[in-house]
Amino acid sequence: MPKLEEIIERYQKYSDEELLDTYLKIDEYTDEGKEALKLVLKSKGGIDNVKERITKQLEIDSEVERTREEIIELLSQGRNPKQIKENIAISKISETHLEDIIEEVSAEFELEKSDKQIKPKTIIGSIIGGFIGGTIGGIIWGVQMVHSNHIFLILGIGLVMLSYAFVKLFTQQSKKNKIVLVMTIVSVIYALILGQLIFDVFGYVGK
């Protein structure tokens, strides 16, 4: 059985949320556990202070989330970081924290904007990636039908993942981009047709 000192050392590493959770379940613990928790809570200002810190942190987290949403809305309106800062009211977070959030969200916004953009590389990369992914997937699809004479759903999912992986590799853009999404679908259809053609040519060969 752990000694009192060991339990205290473990509780000292707990976050305020973990300490509160432990406090609420105190009746389930041994006498040593109860005593250790009591001492640790005392060193941290008592359970009321722990609850107060949790409440304050939740308020900060809520304001951060609200602020992020407002920044995204202002960015979509074409506002720059200076204008954004002037148009956002804060009470729980500092000016420095606000500037950090604006910088972080702005970077994420620009990345997503670039990801959705349709560029020559998007079209060319999608065609090349879709063709390669579809060809590989089609061969795999055809071979499995030739040897099993069955269609396996898991391989169908694999075709989608394979086609998307190659399209994404050659475009460096995600499924949020309409061209990437469309070419992934086209690639999968191509793979299914190619697989069926392979099966039609070779037929079922058994084990």
Buried (B, 14 or more C-beta within 10 A) or exposed (E): EEEEEEBBEEBEEBEBEEBBEBBEEEEEBEEBBBBBBBBBBEEBEEBEEBBEBBEEBEEBEEBBEEBBEBBBEBBEEEBEBEEBBEEBEBEBBEEEBBEEBBEEBBEBBEEEEEBBEEEEEBEEBBBBBBBBBBBBBBBBBBBBBBEBEEEEEEBBEBBBBBBBEBBBEBBEBBEEBEBBBEBBBBBBBBBBBBBBEBBEEEEEEEE
